[in-house]
Each structure stands twice: as structure tokens, then as C-alpha cells.
């Protein structure tokens, strides 16, 4: 492990959440990207009254609604993914390993290869003073959580935990393997997880393919039927966070038909598990003339779901169509954008969002700093699209989805925008939001894996 103080070369930070304790969205709130462009007023402001002294004059390059402001809590810390926050405010962040490449804006921080990083703001000025790298030399991933005096970290093919004494920034002792043998080959290798109050560890294992074709991402290639990868992929698995030495098994599957659930959270009011799902790609590329480019850009909708044991959300056989406003049969299995067939028996989403925006995390807000309405819904960061052409690429923002009774109670609204700058393209965007987390005073942290920045968002109380 390595400790730095702010001002040292390569210092940086990323912030956090009570991730193990908090964490969801409704079809009545669905909006396509076209609707969003027409109705979304969250261009935001960078000149709010009664600004917190920790806020930057330009909000660290993002836009926020009036009454909110943001500062840069840390910068260039590496490929910052999900976050967890201790009761004392220390922030722990998973660092996803990327092989060094030309033009990598986080290459200085990436020189310290580690599974996670811990950050502390000792003088309470809204910026991290101390940084500790955890699991040096390890190839890290996306998931991280705090529970029962342990720090749990995603190390790609395994989930490990470190003993973390109360109030400590640096773990003690060696990593203990909680789960090993986790499959990561293919299209989706993020292994995020959430731990509930009973010690259940819910683990996302995304699909190995786009749509379970005989030849992945190939025009007119039919779907494997039945889709055999569902046995070990495209679902959520449940393990015991209190036990070490567990080995991945298909028998631990909790729910299926979820292409990639990078957002997982427990509703603190009900104890229920919620998840987001990345929808499939290439309807137009692979299935002309059934679909045109505009349909493919807008579909399928990204989903928010409440997840119970045994649920099946339909992938790869079904996808959410904005036109039909429900799950429809995928073309790999004979669909044409209208047929439903077996999709009528799959569980429908609670909320949907514009196609290809890529939901990355999920947070039930429980703080008192933000206006009261934010305690009745969820925050979701969107990484941003790569495949909406010829329509503009979109997403690259953090939204709030109001909920009531486990369903959307209105349209989602954008809280934070501007991450992608003037050119919203995945390779050109200076920042791409990934994680959201709540601090002890109700502040909101947002992480970015493009440049390694972490924002601390506060509200003036007015």
C-alpha cells in the first residue's frame, strides 16, 4: 500500500457512498432521447447563490440546477469506478485496470496499479488530503463495498475483503478471498456487487455476448436457442459476504435475463434489491431491413428493475421497445420489433431510459442536505453512448428518477451534465460518470473513469 498527501506528484481522489447500505427507477417515467432533448431543462447553472466555499467557480466543469454546486474532490486518481464511504467520511474507490495506452489521460495515476484507493479529507475543505492505494499490483475492477469492519473489493475473477478497523483509512492484513472462479471473458467483465443487511452479497455477472448469437455481433446470425450462456452469465448471483473460500457456481444464480447490471442497490426502506440493465446493441447493423438506423439508436430502452429471487428479465430473447412500450421479441429469435410471444411472461422494468446511455450505478438517497424530493427516488449515472449514429451520441450525465411504491412517479430529471464537454463521443469526452455515493452530511460524490476525477456535490439549503 502507498500513502500520498495532497500536493505530492500524482495525488488525486475519487469519492464515495454508503454503498453497502444504500442504493433504483418506472415505466411511467420513460423518455426516449428525442423526448429528453425536447423537455430536459438540466442545462443547469454554474453561478448559484450562497455557494459552499468548497465549490469551484465552474463546478469542476459540470452543470447543476440552481441551489447546487460542486468542487473537485480529487483528480487523476486512475480509472475510478464504484465507491463506498465510511461513517467518518473516508472514501474508498475501486480502480479498474487498463493496460497503458497512448493518450491515456489517467496514465500518471495508473502507474500505481492497485485494486482500490482510499481518500481522506482531514481538514474538511472538500478536497482529499491523503490517498492510500490498496492491493498494489492487483488488476482491479468495478465493485467495492463496506460491511462488518471489512472492505470488499472486485479483483476481476474474485471478490476479496480486507480487515478495516473502525475509523482506519488503511486495511490491516492480507486480502481474504470471498469468491473465486468468477467468469469474466467476453463482452462484459464488470463485477460490481452490493451487500444487504443480512450479509447477502449480490454479484452482477454480465453477458459474454451482445445477444447470444451463434456468431457474436454478426449480421443475420441466429440466436443460440436455448441460450446456454445464461447458465453462468447475464444475471445476478447471491453469495454469503461473511464466508471466505466460496467458489462461483451456477447454482447460486438469484435472477436471470439481465444483460449487464452495473447498477445494484438495496432499497433502505424495503430491503429489496434493485438493478439497472444495459440494453443490447446493433439492431440496425445486424438486422436490416427490419430496423432503420433511427430505431436502432433509440432502442432498446435502458432499464431499472426491482429484482426478486427467480426473476427473469428476458435477455437475450427480449428487449424493451419504446415504440411498443414493452418487451418485444429479439430478431435473433424471430422478432420484428412488434412480436411479443414469450416476452409477455418476462418481468417488465420499473422505469426505462433512452437507448445506449449505459447506466453505471444506482443510489437511493437518504440524506437531508438535498431538497426533500430526492429522498423519494434514485440517482443513476450514465456513462454515455458509443453507438447512436447517425443520431447524436448521448447520456454522459447523472439523473434523478422519482419513485413511489416501487414505480416511477414522473419523468427523470438531469442533476449533473456537461461531463462530455462540447464533443459527446466516448473517445473524446474528457469525463464519463460511473459511480455515485452519498457522504455522511448528505453530499453526493460522482466518479469518472476517463480522467479519474471525483466531484463533491452539495446543496445550499435554499
N, C-alpha and C positions, 0 to 999 in steps of 0.2 A: 504494500500500500504506500501511497505517496501523498504528502500533505503540502499544499501551497497556500500562500496568503495573497490577498488581492494586491495587485501591483507587480507580482512576480511574473516572469515571462510565461505566457500560456494560461494565465488564470482565466477562469470563466465560470459560469454557473447555469444551472437549469433548475426549475422549481417544481412545485410539488402539490401533493394532495394527501388527504387522509384516505389514500387509495384502498387500503384494506377494509375501510369501514363505510365508504360511501360510493356511489355510482349511478339512463334511458330514453321513448317517444311515440304518433297516432294518425291513422289514415284520414281523419277529418282535417288534418293539418297538411296534407300533401300539397306540394307545389313542384311543377317542373321548373327547369332552369329558365325557360321563357317567362313563366309567371314571376319567378324571383326577380328577374331583371326589370320587370314592369312594376312590381309592387314593393320591392325591398328598399327601404329608406336608410339602410345602415351604411351609408357612405361615412357617416359618423363625423366626429369633431376632434380636432387636436387642440382646441382652445377652450377648455372647460373652466368654469369659475371655481374658486376655492380649491385649487389643486393641492394635492398632497405633495409635500416637499420632495418625496422620493420619486415623483413622476418626472419624466423627461419632457422637454418643451414640445417635442414631436411625438410623444407616446412611444418612443423607440421605433418609429416608422410604421405604426399601425393606426387605424382609425377606430374610434369608440363612440358610443352615444353620449350625449350631454350628461354630465354628472359623473362620468367615469374618466379615469386617466391611468396611465401605465408608465412604468420605468423598466429599464433593462436590469434584471436581477443578476444575470450572468451572460457571458458571450463566449463563443468559440470553444465550447467545452467538449465537442465531439458530436456524434450523431445521436442527439438526445431523443429518447422515446418516452415511455411512460414514467410516471413519477409517484412517489409516496412521501408523505410528510409526517414527521413525528410530532407528538403533542407539544414539544418545545420549539417547534418551527424549523428544525433541521429538515433539509430537502434531500431526498435520495432519488437518483435518476438512472434508469437503465440506459446503457450505451450500446447501440447496435454496431457490430463490427463491419467495417467496409475495408476491402483491400485498398491500399493507397492508389490514387489515380491522379492523372494530370488535371489540374483545375479544381481539385477538391478544396473548397473554401474552409473546411474544418481540419485540414491536414496537420496543422501545428498541434491541435489538441489530440488528433488521432495518433500522434506519436506515442502518447501514453495509452497503450492498448489495455483496456480494462472492461470488466463486466458491468460496472456501475460507478457512479460518482456521488459523493456526499458533500453537501454545501451548508455552510452556516453563516448567518448574518449576525455576528456577535455584537455589533454596535447599533443594530436596529435602524440602519439608514436606508433599508430597502435594497441593498446590494450584498451579495455574498462576500464574506471576508476570508473564509477558509474553504479549501477544496481538498478532499481526500479521495483518491482512486481506490476502488475495491476490486479485488480479483484481478490484479495486474497480470497481463499476459494472456488473459482469457478472452475468447471471442464471445462478446455479449450479444443480447437480443433486445426484445421489446418489453417483457413483463417484469414487474417489480412490485413488492408489497411488504407491509409491516404487520406482524401479528405475533402476539405472545413472546415478546422480547427476542424476536428473530427478524432478520431482514432476508426476504425471499427474492431470488434473482433468476432470471431466464439466462441460461448459458447454452442456448440453441437446442442441443439434443438432450438436455437435462435441466431440471429445476433444482437449485441448491438453496441452502439457507445458511446464514451466518448468525452466530450469537451476537446480539446487540444489547448491551446493558442499558437500562433506562437513562436517558439523557446523554448517552455516548454518541459521538459522531462516527467513530471508527469501530467496526466489529472486532470481536476477540475470537481467536482460534481459527481453525481451518474450515473451509466450506464443507457442509454436510449434504450429501446427495439425497434429495427427497424423491425425485422421479427421474429415471434414466430410460434410455432407449426410445426417446420421442422422435418420430419421423419428421424430417424437415426437407426432403427432396422436392423438386418440382416448383410450381409457381408461387406458393405462399409458405413462408417459413417463420413468420412472426409467432411467437409462443407466449402471448400475453395470458394473464390469469387474474382471478380475483379470489379472495378468501372470505368466507362468511363468518358469522359469529359462532357457528358450531364447529368450525375447523375444516369445513369442506373447501377444497381447492378446485375451482372450476377452470379448466385449461382449454384455450382455443387451439385447435389443430386444423388449419385451413386446407383447402383442397390442393391436390397436386397438379390439377389441370384447370383450364378455363371452364369447360363444360362437359367433361368426361367423354370426350370424343375418342374414337379408335385411334386417330392421329391428332394430337393436341394442336389446337389453333390452326386447323387446316380446312380450307373451303370444302363444303359438302361432305365432310367426314361424319358418318353417323355416330350417335352416342352409344357407348357400351351399355348393354341392357341385359341384366341389371348392372348398374354402375358399381363395380366391385371395390372401387377406392373408398366408398362410403364406410367400409368396414373399419378403416383406420384413419380416415381423413374427413374433412368437411363437416365438422361437428364440434361439440363441447364434451370434454371428458371430465369426470369427477374423481378426485383422489383425496386422501387424508393429509392435510397440511401438518399434522402432528407426528406423522410417521416418516422415518427415513428408510431408504433402501427399496422403495417401490419401483416397479418396472412397468413401463407402458403396456397396456393390454387392450384389445378391442372390447373386452367385457366391461371396461369402465366407462363406456360411452353413456353420456347423460341425455344428449339431444343430437339430432342429425339434420342433414339437408341445409347446412349453413356454410356457404362457400368460404367465408373468411370473416370471423367475428373479432375484429381487432378492438372493439369496444365491449368491455364486460363490466358490469357493476351490480351491486346489491342495493335494492331499494331499502333505505334505512327505516321506512315506515312499515313495510310489509315483510321484509326479509326475502323478497322474491328476486330471482336472477333476471337481469336484462342484458340484451346484446344488440350490437349493430351488425349489419352484414354488407360486405362489398358485393355488388351485383356483377354479373357476367359481362364479358366484352364481345365485340366483333359480330353483332347480328348482321350488319350490312356487309362487312368484309367477307364473311363466310357463307352468307345465305341470301345473296342476290338471286332473283329479283323479289323475293318475299318481303324484303325490308329495304327502305331507302336510307340514305346517309343521315337525314334529319331524325328519323325514327330511332336509328341506332345511337345517335348522340344523346337523345332524351331518355332512352330505355336501356336496361330496366331501372326502376327506381331503387335507390339505396334504402335499406330497411332498418327500422328499430323494432325489436321484438321483446316481449316478455317470454321467458323460457322456463318451461317446467319439464320434469323428467319424462322422457319418452316422446317429446315433441318432434315433429318432422316439418321443416320449413320449405321443403320442396326441391332444393338444388340436387342434381342438375336437371331434373325433369321439368321444372317450372321456373318462371321468373316473373317479377311484378311489372305489369304493363300499365303505363299512365293512360293509354287510350281505353283499355278495358276496366281500369281501376280495380284490378285484382290479379291474382296469379294466373298465368296462362301457360300453355304447353310450349316447351322449348323446341326449336326446329330440329334439333338432333334426334328428337323423339316423335317427329311427325307434326309439330306445331306450326302455325302460320300467323301467330300474333293474336288470334281470336279463340282458338280451341282451348278448352279448359281440361276436360276429361279428369284424370287423376288429381289435378291441381285443386279441385274443389274439396278434396279431403285433406289437403295440407293446411298447416296453421298460417293464417294471414298475419301480416305485420300490424303493429300498433300505429306506426307512422312511416311515411316514405318521404324521400328527399330526391333532388334531381340526380339524373344518371351520371355515374362515374365520378362523383365528387369524392369518394373514398373516405368514409367515416373511420376515424382512428382511435377514438377513446370515448368515454362516457362518464358523466359525473352528475349525481344527484346533489344539488347544492343545499346545504343545511345551515349556512352561516347567517349572520344578522347584519353584515355590512351592506350588502346589496338590498335594493328595494324588495318588499315582501313577495312580489310575484315570482321572483326567482327561486323561492323555496317550493314552488309548485310546478316543477319540471326538471329538465336536464340540459346540461351543456354538452355539445358534441363538436370536436374539431374535425375539419375536413382537409385532408392532405392536398386535394386538388386533382383535376383530371389530366390524362395524357391522350385520350382517345375520343374527343368530341368533334374532331374536324369532320366537315368544314365549318361547323358551328364553333364559336369561341370556346377555348378551354375555360373551365370554371371551377368553383369551390374555393380552396385556399382561404378559409375563414373559420371562425368559431361561431356556432349558432346556439340559440336557446329555444328549446321546444317545450311549450307549456303542456302540462298533463293534468288530467282529472280522472280519477277512478281507473287508472291504468290505460287511458286512451288520450290521444291528442285533444286538447281543448281549444285549438286555434292554430293559425299558421305559425311556423317557426319564424324567428327574427334573428338577424345577424347582430352579434355582440361585437366581435372584433374582425376587422377586414384589413386589406392592404398588405398582407404578407407577401404576395407575389409581385408587388410593385407594378410598373407600367406594362410588363410583358408576362401575363399569366401562362407560362409554359413550364413544365416540370424541370427542364434543364436550365432554365433562365431565372426562375423565381429565386429571389435572394433568401426567402424563408418559406417553409412549409410546416404548418402547425400539426402536431402529433398528439401531445398529451395535455390534459387539463387536470388541475388538482387544486384543492381548497386548503388554504392556510389556516392557522389557529384563530386569526382575527376575522376570518371570512374573506380574505383576499383571494384572488384567483390567479394561479400560475398557468402559463402556457409555454410548452416546449416546442422546439423547432429542430428537425433533423437535417436541414440543408446547411445551415450555418452554425448550429449549436447555440442558438440564443434562447434565453428564458425571460419572459415578461412577467411582471407582477402588476396585476390589475386591481385597482381599488376604486371605491365609490366615495363621493364627498359627503354622503348622508343627507344631501339636499335634493 
